[in-house]
């Protein structure tokens, strides 16, 4: 079974966190930036590392390690920010590095329930010769409704 909404070919941005490879749809990725200094954002959800100014807009930086409940580690100079667009807002994901941009066919994408039921935040899975199994993340599921509301309120307050 292939994942719903996949067209004949889907562009994917492959990125790394520790030794694990993940992917996002290329159409959702706006830019890859070097890690910048983040301004603390105390009223935001706990998975927000801080915010930074990107083209005149305050962009929250999401700590994926916290999202996945991984151990924290200190920021490194080689870390990157993957600026993405969700239906509601622009976000930046704190990652180790972007590794590749590829195109995969719909037949190569497998629904996560066909592999392991209950995978959170995952839209699909693809097996690649060099990278191995890569989880394609669903940006629409990255933040819970409560986190969305808290982030919106914090951004509104900061804009005043």
N, C-alpha and C positions, 0 to 999 in steps of 0.2 A: 504494500500500500504506500502510495506517495503522499506527501503532505498537501493539505488543502491550500489552494491559492497559488501553487507553484506553476509557473508557465513553462514553456519548452526549455528555456535556459534562464538560470538565475545567477546573477553576479554576487559573489560572496567576498567579504573582507575577512581574511583569516588573521586572528590575533592570538597572543599568548599571555597566559597567566601561569607563572611557574612553568611546569612541564606540560601543561594541558593546553590544547588548541581549541579555540572557539571561533565562531563566525557570526557575522551580521550581514543582512542583505545590503549590497553595495548602494542601492537607491536610498537607504536610510542614513548613510555615512556622508557627512559634509566635509570633514577635514581631519587630518592627523596632526597633532601639535606636540612639541616637546612639553614635558611636565613644567608647569609654571607655578609660581607661588600662589597658593589659594588663601583667600580671606575666610576666616572662620565664620560659620553661619549657624549660630547656636539654636535657633528656633526650627531649624530644618530637621527632617528625620535623621536618625543615627547613621544611616548609610551614606549620608552626604559628607564628604571630606571638607567641603568649603565651596566658595564660588569664585569666579574670575570674570573679568570683562572680556567679552569676545564680540567685536564689531559693535560696541555700544550696548550690548545686552549682558545682564548678569546670567551666567550659565553655571548651574550646579554641577559639581564633579562627584560622580557616584563611585563609591569604593566597592568594587565587585567582590573583593575578598570578604567584606562584611556581609554583602548580599548572600554569598555562598557559605557563610559561616566558617571561613578559613581563618587560620591564625594571621594576625596583623604582621606587617613588616614595615620598616622605615622606608620612606620615599627614597628613590634612587635617581641620580641624574639622567639615566637612560630611560626611565619610565616615560610613557606617552599618555596623551589625552586623546581619546577617539570621540570627536564631536559628532553627535548623532541627532536626528530629528525624530521625535515621536509625534503622534497625532496631536498631542497637547502642548509640547514644548521642545526646546533644544536642551540637550543634556551632554555632559562629557563623561566618558567612562575612563577610569584610571586603569591602565593596562601596562603590561611589561613591554610589549612591542607588537606592531603590525608586521606580519610575516609575508603576506601574499594577497593578491587579488586574483580570484579564479572565476570561471564560469562552469556551472554544473547543470546537467539536464535534470528535468523533473523526475526522471526515473532513478537518478542517483540519490535523491532525497527521500529519506524514510521517516515516517511519522514516529515520534518518540514512544508512543504507546506500543508500537510493534516491537520495540526493543526492551524498554523498561517502563512499565506503567507508572504514572505519577511524577515524571520528571518536571520540576518547576522551571519556569522561564524558558523552556526549550520549545522551539517551533518545529525542528526537525534534526535529523542526524545524517551525516554524509561520511562515507568511508573514502579516504584519499590515499593514494599510493605512498606518498612521502610523509604526510602528517598523521596518518592513521584515522581514528574515529574523531570527528569534529562535530561538536554540538552547535547547531544554528540557533541563536537566541531570539526570543520573541520580545522585542522592546516594549510592546504594548502590555506585557505582563511583568515587566521589571519592577515597577512600583505598585504596591497595594493601593486600594482606594484611600485608606487612611493616610498613607505616605504621600499620595498625590495631594490630598487636601492640606496636609501640614506644609508641604513644600509650596503650594500655591499661596497659602496665607503668609508664609515667611517671605516669599518673593514680593507679594503685594506690599507688605510692611516695609521691606527694604527699598522699594520704589518710591515711597512717600518721602 
